[in-house]
Amino acid sequence: MKTYRDCWISSAKALFSQALAGEPQLTEVEGPGTQLSGGIAFEASLSGDSMGQFTVVVDPRIVDAPLLGDGVDQEEAWKELVREVAEAAAGELLADCGVKCRVDSIRRIEVSEIVSCNFHLTGGEHSWGVAVRDEVRSARGDDSSEGRPEAPVADSEVSHHGGLSAGVELLLDVEIEAALRFGCCEMSLGEILELGPGAIIELDRHVSDPVDLIVGDKIVARGDVVLMNGNFGLRVTEIAMPQKRLESIRCLF
């Protein structure tokens, strides 16, 4: 059975390549790997069927490379990218294993010692180290979601929803409707009135294209359709920044 770490690796390989300039590739390091001194660490706090902390440490040299665009705060942009990957991994864990977990917060923490990288992020002639520490455990008490720590970092106190305002925290348990959009097309009123059983409508989307997850009238994520216990589901492959997802619910209140 897949662990959260397995899903994180899968999501990171896809999203790092999509989000970063030059489409660098994330590859696992065999053996102890090189060491990261003064790495920049981000800790994801998860709750649900799988819970705990998952920490990502990136090479400090990475903020000197405009992988996330010129003129932006690279460290803050990396924090948002780490959040996207963490949430995509949670979605993949649910889709593949039926294990529910959510990312409560992402925060910058200090690294207490030198760590050995588990991955290389390589683009062109440049390569940066990336390390992870997996402290995600199954809330049910089994070992199916457990992973062993791989990169020692400083222990830190968990702050749930640390990046959200108190007003937003009050809405986190409010249920809202989300819908999948497979595609759309334009039809005349006459064509709609002529529809009957057996009619086929061609949409503007290829069968291999991702589908949209819609909240309100905005796209908050895209992904692949999967089957889960006889029902359709969505494996998230792309997700909007948290601020964009919050904007999608404004019209609902």
TORKOL-4160 file (C-alpha; in steps of 0.2 Angstrom, whole numbers, padded with zeros to 4 digits, m for minus):
253
<pt num="1" X="0000" Y="0000" Z="0000"/>
<pt num="2" X="0006" Y="0017" Z="m0004"/>
<pt num="3" X="0012" Y="0029" Z="0009"/>
<pt num="4" X="0011" Y="0048" Z="0010"/>
<pt num="5" X="0029" Y="0049" Z="0006"/>
<pt num="6" X="0027" Y="0038" Z="m0010"/>
<pt num="7" X="0013" Y="0050" Z="m0015"/>
<pt num="8" X="0024" Y="0065" Z="m0011"/>
<pt num="9" X="0037" Y="0059" Z="m0022"/>
<pt num="10" X="0025" Y="0056" Z="m0037"/>
<pt num="11" X="0017" Y="0073" Z="m0035"/>
<pt num="12" X="0034" Y="0082" Z="m0032"/>
<pt num="13" X="0041" Y="0075" Z="m0048"/>
<pt num="14" X="0026" Y="0081" Z="m0058"/>
<pt num="15" X="0024" Y="0098" Z="m0050"/>
<pt num="16" X="0042" Y="0103" Z="m0048"/>
<pt num="17" X="0044" Y="0100" Z="m0067"/>
<pt num="18" X="0028" Y="0110" Z="m0071"/>
<pt num="19" X="0031" Y="0125" Z="m0060"/>
<pt num="20" X="0049" Y="0128" Z="m0061"/>
<pt num="21" X="0058" Y="0137" Z="m0075"/>
<pt num="22" X="0068" Y="0125" Z="m0086"/>
<pt num="23" X="0058" Y="0110" Z="m0081"/>
<pt num="24" X="0071" Y="0103" Z="m0069"/>
<pt num="25" X="0069" Y="0084" Z="m0065"/>
<pt num="26" X="0068" Y="0077" Z="m0047"/>
<pt num="27" X="0077" Y="0061" Z="m0045"/>
<pt num="28" X="0080" Y="0050" Z="m0030"/>
<pt num="29" X="0098" Y="0049" Z="m0023"/>
<pt num="30" X="0106" Y="0032" Z="m0021"/>
<pt num="31" X="0117" Y="0030" Z="m0005"/>
<pt num="32" X="0120" Y="0044" Z="0008"/>
<pt num="33" X="0120" Y="0058" Z="m0005"/>
<pt num="34" X="0128" Y="0075" Z="m0003"/>
<pt num="35" X="0125" Y="0085" Z="0013"/>
<pt num="36" X="0115" Y="0101" Z="0014"/>
<pt num="37" X="0122" Y="0114" Z="0026"/>
<pt num="38" X="0110" Y="0128" Z="0031"/>
<pt num="39" X="0095" Y="0121" Z="0021"/>
<pt num="40" X="0079" Y="0130" Z="0020"/>
<pt num="41" X="0066" Y="0119" Z="0028"/>
<pt num="42" X="0047" Y="0119" Z="0027"/>
<pt num="43" X="0036" Y="0108" Z="0038"/>
<pt num="44" X="0019" Y="0102" Z="0032"/>
<pt num="45" X="0007" Y="0098" Z="0046"/>
<pt num="46" X="m0006" Y="0084" Z="0042"/>
<pt num="47" X="m0022" Y="0078" Z="0050"/>
<pt num="48" X="m0035" Y="0064" Z="0046"/>
<pt num="49" X="m0032" Y="0046" Z="0043"/>
<pt num="50" X="m0014" Y="0050" Z="0041"/>
<pt num="51" X="m0007" Y="0063" Z="0052"/>
<pt num="52" X="0010" Y="0071" Z="0058"/>
<pt num="53" X="0023" Y="0081" Z="0050"/>
<pt num="54" X="0032" Y="0080" Z="0033"/>
<pt num="55" X="0047" Y="0091" Z="0031"/>
<pt num="56" X="0055" Y="0097" Z="0015"/>
<pt num="57" X="0073" Y="0104" Z="0016"/>
<pt num="58" X="0079" Y="0113" Z="0000"/>
<pt num="59" X="0097" Y="0118" Z="m0004"/>
<pt num="60" X="0100" Y="0136" Z="0001"/>
<pt num="61" X="0108" Y="0140" Z="m0016"/>
<pt num="62" X="0091" Y="0137" Z="m0023"/>
<pt num="63" X="0084" Y="0154" Z="m0019"/>
<pt num="64" X="0098" Y="0162" Z="m0029"/>
<pt num="65" X="0091" Y="0153" Z="m0045"/>
<pt num="66" X="0075" Y="0162" Z="m0051"/>
<pt num="67" X="0066" Y="0145" Z="m0054"/>
<pt num="68" X="0050" Y="0152" Z="m0049"/>
<pt num="69" X="0051" Y="0168" Z="m0059"/>
<pt num="70" X="0061" Y="0184" Z="m0059"/>
<pt num="71" X="0057" Y="0198" Z="m0047"/>
<pt num="72" X="0047" Y="0186" Z="m0034"/>
<pt num="73" X="0051" Y="0181" Z="m0016"/>
<pt num="74" X="0059" Y="0165" Z="m0020"/>
<pt num="75" X="0058" Y="0158" Z="m0002"/>
<pt num="76" X="0039" Y="0163" Z="m0001"/>
<pt num="77" X="0036" Y="0155" Z="m0018"/>
<pt num="78" X="0045" Y="0139" Z="m0013"/>
<pt num="79" X="0034" Y="0138" Z="0002"/>
<pt num="80" X="0018" Y="0139" Z="m0009"/>
<pt num="81" X="0025" Y="0126" Z="m0021"/>
<pt num="82" X="0029" Y="0115" Z="m0006"/>
<pt num="83" X="0011" Y="0117" Z="0000"/>
<pt num="84" X="0004" Y="0113" Z="m0018"/>
<pt num="85" X="0014" Y="0097" Z="m0018"/>
<pt num="86" X="0009" Y="0092" Z="0000"/>
<pt num="87" X="m0009" Y="0094" Z="m0005"/>
<pt num="88" X="m0008" Y="0085" Z="m0021"/>
<pt num="89" X="0000" Y="0070" Z="m0012"/>
<pt num="90" X="m0014" Y="0070" Z="0000"/>
<pt num="91" X="m0026" Y="0070" Z="m0015"/>
<pt num="92" X="m0016" Y="0055" Z="m0023"/>
<pt num="93" X="m0016" Y="0046" Z="m0006"/>
<pt num="94" X="m0035" Y="0047" Z="m0005"/>
<pt num="95" X="m0038" Y="0042" Z="m0024"/>
<pt num="96" X="m0026" Y="0027" Z="m0023"/>
<pt num="97" X="m0029" Y="0021" Z="m0005"/>
<pt num="98" X="m0044" Y="0029" Z="0001"/>
<pt num="99" X="m0034" Y="0037" Z="0015"/>
<pt num="100" X="m0040" Y="0054" Z="0020"/>
<pt num="101" X="m0029" Y="0067" Z="0026"/>
<pt num="102" X="m0027" Y="0086" Z="0024"/>
<pt num="103" X="m0013" Y="0099" Z="0025"/>
<pt num="104" X="m0017" Y="0110" Z="0040"/>
<pt num="105" X="m0002" Y="0122" Z="0038"/>
<pt num="106" X="0015" Y="0124" Z="0030"/>
<pt num="107" X="0028" Y="0134" Z="0039"/>
<pt num="108" X="0046" Y="0138" Z="0038"/>
<pt num="109" X="0057" Y="0130" Z="0052"/>
<pt num="110" X="0075" Y="0131" Z="0056"/>
<pt num="111" X="0087" Y="0116" Z="0052"/>
<pt num="112" X="0096" Y="0111" Z="0068"/>
<pt num="113" X="0110" Y="0101" Z="0059"/>
<pt num="114" X="0118" Y="0096" Z="0042"/>
<pt num="115" X="0106" Y="0084" Z="0033"/>
<pt num="116" X="0109" Y="0072" Z="0019"/>
<pt num="117" X="0099" Y="0075" Z="0003"/>
<pt num="118" X="0087" Y="0061" Z="m0003"/>
<pt num="119" X="0084" Y="0069" Z="m0020"/>
<pt num="120" X="0093" Y="0080" Z="m0034"/>
<pt num="121" X="0083" Y="0093" Z="m0043"/>
<pt num="122" X="0093" Y="0094" Z="m0059"/>
<pt num="123" X="0090" Y="0107" Z="m0073"/>
<pt num="124" X="0103" Y="0109" Z="m0087"/>
<pt num="125" X="0120" Y="0111" Z="m0079"/>
<pt num="126" X="0114" Y="0115" Z="m0062"/>
<pt num="127" X="0109" Y="0103" Z="m0048"/>
<pt num="128" X="0102" Y="0106" Z="m0030"/>
<pt num="129" X="0099" Y="0095" Z="m0016"/>
<pt num="130" X="0082" Y="0091" Z="m0008"/>
<pt num="131" X="0079" Y="0082" Z="0008"/>
<pt num="132" X="0063" Y="0075" Z="0017"/>
<pt num="133" X="0059" Y="0070" Z="0034"/>
<pt num="134" X="0043" Y="0059" Z="0035"/>
<pt num="135" X="0034" Y="0059" Z="0052"/>
<pt num="136" X="0017" Y="0055" Z="0045"/>
<pt num="137" X="0008" Y="0041" Z="0054"/>
<pt num="138" X="m0008" Y="0032" Z="0053"/>
<pt num="139" X="m0021" Y="0038" Z="0065"/>
<pt num="140" X="m0029" Y="0021" Z="0065"/>
<pt num="141" X="m0013" Y="0014" Z="0074"/>
<pt num="142" X="m0007" Y="0003" Z="0059"/>
<pt num="143" X="0009" Y="0004" Z="0050"/>
<pt num="144" X="0002" Y="0007" Z="0032"/>
<pt num="145" X="0006" Y="0025" Z="0032"/>
<pt num="146" X="0021" Y="0026" Z="0042"/>
<pt num="147" X="0038" Y="0031" Z="0036"/>
<pt num="148" X="0055" Y="0033" Z="0044"/>
<pt num="149" X="0063" Y="0050" Z="0046"/>
<pt num="150" X="0077" Y="0052" Z="0033"/>
<pt num="151" X="0083" Y="0070" Z="0036"/>
<pt num="152" X="0085" Y="0076" Z="0054"/>
<pt num="153" X="0078" Y="0093" Z="0057"/>
<pt num="154" X="0074" Y="0103" Z="0072"/>
<pt num="155" X="0058" Y="0098" Z="0081"/>
<pt num="156" X="0045" Y="0112" Z="0081"/>
<pt num="157" X="0028" Y="0115" Z="0088"/>
<pt num="158" X="0013" Y="0113" Z="0077"/>
<pt num="159" X="0002" Y="0128" Z="0073"/>
<pt num="160" X="m0014" Y="0122" Z="0064"/>
<pt num="161" X="m0019" Y="0133" Z="0049"/>
<pt num="162" X="m0004" Y="0144" Z="0053"/>
<pt num="163" X="m0005" Y="0153" Z="0036"/>
<pt num="164" X="m0024" Y="0157" Z="0038"/>
<pt num="165" X="m0033" Y="0171" Z="0046"/>
<pt num="166" X="m0044" Y="0168" Z="0061"/>
<pt num="167" X="m0059" Y="0173" Z="0050"/>
<pt num="168" X="m0055" Y="0160" Z="0037"/>
<pt num="169" X="m0052" Y="0147" Z="0051"/>
<pt num="170" X="m0070" Y="0148" Z="0056"/>
<pt num="171" X="m0076" Y="0143" Z="0039"/>
<pt num="172" X="m0065" Y="0127" Z="0037"/>
<pt num="173" X="m0079" Y="0115" Z="0042"/>
<pt num="174" X="m0092" Y="0123" Z="0031"/>
<pt num="175" X="m0097" Y="0111" Z="0017"/>
<pt num="176" X="m0098" Y="0118" Z="m0001"/>
<pt num="177" X="m0102" Y="0110" Z="m0017"/>
<pt num="178" X="m0088" Y="0106" Z="m0029"/>
<pt num="179" X="m0091" Y="0099" Z="m0047"/>
<pt num="180" X="m0081" Y="0091" Z="m0061"/>
<pt num="181" X="m0082" Y="0099" Z="m0078"/>
<pt num="182" X="m0077" Y="0087" Z="m0092"/>
<pt num="183" X="m0079" Y="0100" Z="m0105"/>
<pt num="184" X="m0091" Y="0112" Z="m0113"/>
<pt num="185" X="m0098" Y="0117" Z="m0130"/>
<pt num="186" X="m0109" Y="0131" Z="m0138"/>
<pt num="187" X="m0126" Y="0125" Z="m0144"/>
<pt num="188" X="m0141" Y="0135" Z="m0152"/>
<pt num="189" X="m0157" Y="0135" Z="m0143"/>
<pt num="190" X="m0164" Y="0125" Z="m0158"/>
<pt num="191" X="m0151" Y="0112" Z="m0156"/>
<pt num="192" X="m0155" Y="0110" Z="m0137"/>
<pt num="193" X="m0173" Y="0108" Z="m0141"/>
<pt num="194" X="m0170" Y="0095" Z="m0154"/>
<pt num="195" X="m0160" Y="0084" Z="m0141"/>
<pt num="196" X="m0167" Y="0067" Z="m0138"/>
<pt num="197" X="m0161" Y="0050" Z="m0131"/>
<pt num="198" X="m0146" Y="0044" Z="m0140"/>
<pt num="199" X="m0140" Y="0061" Z="m0145"/>
<pt num="200" X="m0121" Y="0064" Z="m0144"/>
<pt num="201" X="m0114" Y="0080" Z="m0140"/>
<pt num="202" X="m0095" Y="0084" Z="m0144"/>
<pt num="203" X="m0086" Y="0093" Z="m0130"/>
<pt num="204" X="m0071" Y="0105" Z="m0132"/>
<pt num="205" X="m0059" Y="0093" Z="m0123"/>
<pt num="206" X="m0049" Y="0078" Z="m0128"/>
<pt num="207" X="m0052" Y="0062" Z="m0119"/>
<pt num="208" X="m0034" Y="0062" Z="m0112"/>
<pt num="209" X="m0035" Y="0080" Z="m0106"/>
<pt num="210" X="m0037" Y="0084" Z="m0087"/>
<pt num="211" X="m0054" Y="0088" Z="m0080"/>
<pt num="212" X="m0058" Y="0104" Z="m0070"/>
<pt num="213" X="m0064" Y="0104" Z="m0052"/>
<pt num="214" X="m0076" Y="0119" Z="m0050"/>
<pt num="215" X="m0081" Y="0128" Z="m0035"/>
<pt num="216" X="m0093" Y="0142" Z="m0038"/>
<pt num="217" X="m0088" Y="0148" Z="m0055"/>
<pt num="218" X="m0069" Y="0146" Z="m0053"/>
<pt num="219" X="m0057" Y="0132" Z="m0057"/>
<pt num="220" X="m0048" Y="0127" Z="m0041"/>
<pt num="221" X="m0039" Y="0111" Z="m0047"/>
<pt num="222" X="m0037" Y="0099" Z="m0062"/>
<pt num="223" X="m0034" Y="0081" Z="m0063"/>
<pt num="224" X="m0037" Y="0064" Z="m0070"/>
<pt num="225" X="m0054" Y="0054" Z="m0068"/>
<pt num="226" X="m0052" Y="0038" Z="m0057"/>
<pt num="227" X="m0064" Y="0025" Z="m0051"/>
<pt num="228" X="m0065" Y="0023" Z="m0032"/>
<pt num="229" X="m0077" Y="0009" Z="m0025"/>
<pt num="230" X="m0088" Y="0010" Z="m0041"/>
<pt num="231" X="m0089" Y="0029" Z="m0040"/>
<pt num="232" X="m0080" Y="0042" Z="m0050"/>
<pt num="233" X="m0066" Y="0052" Z="m0042"/>
<pt num="234" X="m0052" Y="0065" Z="m0046"/>
<pt num="235" X="m0034" Y="0062" Z="m0044"/>
<pt num="236" X="m0027" Y="0080" Z="m0043"/>
<pt num="237" X="m0012" Y="0084" Z="m0054"/>
<pt num="238" X="m0013" Y="0103" Z="m0054"/>
<pt num="239" X="m0020" Y="0115" Z="m0040"/>
<pt num="240" X="m0022" Y="0134" Z="m0038"/>
<pt num="241" X="m0013" Y="0144" Z="m0025"/>
<pt num="242" X="m0022" Y="0144" Z="m0008"/>
<pt num="243" X="m0027" Y="0163" Z="m0011"/>
<pt num="244" X="m0035" Y="0158" Z="m0028"/>
<pt num="245" X="m0045" Y="0144" Z="m0020"/>
<pt num="246" X="m0051" Y="0156" Z="m0006"/>
<pt num="247" X="m0057" Y="0168" Z="m0020"/>
<pt num="248" X="m0068" Y="0154" Z="m0028"/>
<pt num="249" X="m0080" Y="0154" Z="m0013"/>
<pt num="250" X="m0083" Y="0172" Z="m0011"/>
<pt num="251" X="m0098" Y="0171" Z="m0022"/>
<pt num="252" X="m0106" Y="0157" Z="m0011"/>
<pt num="253" X="m0108" Y="0168" Z="0005"/>
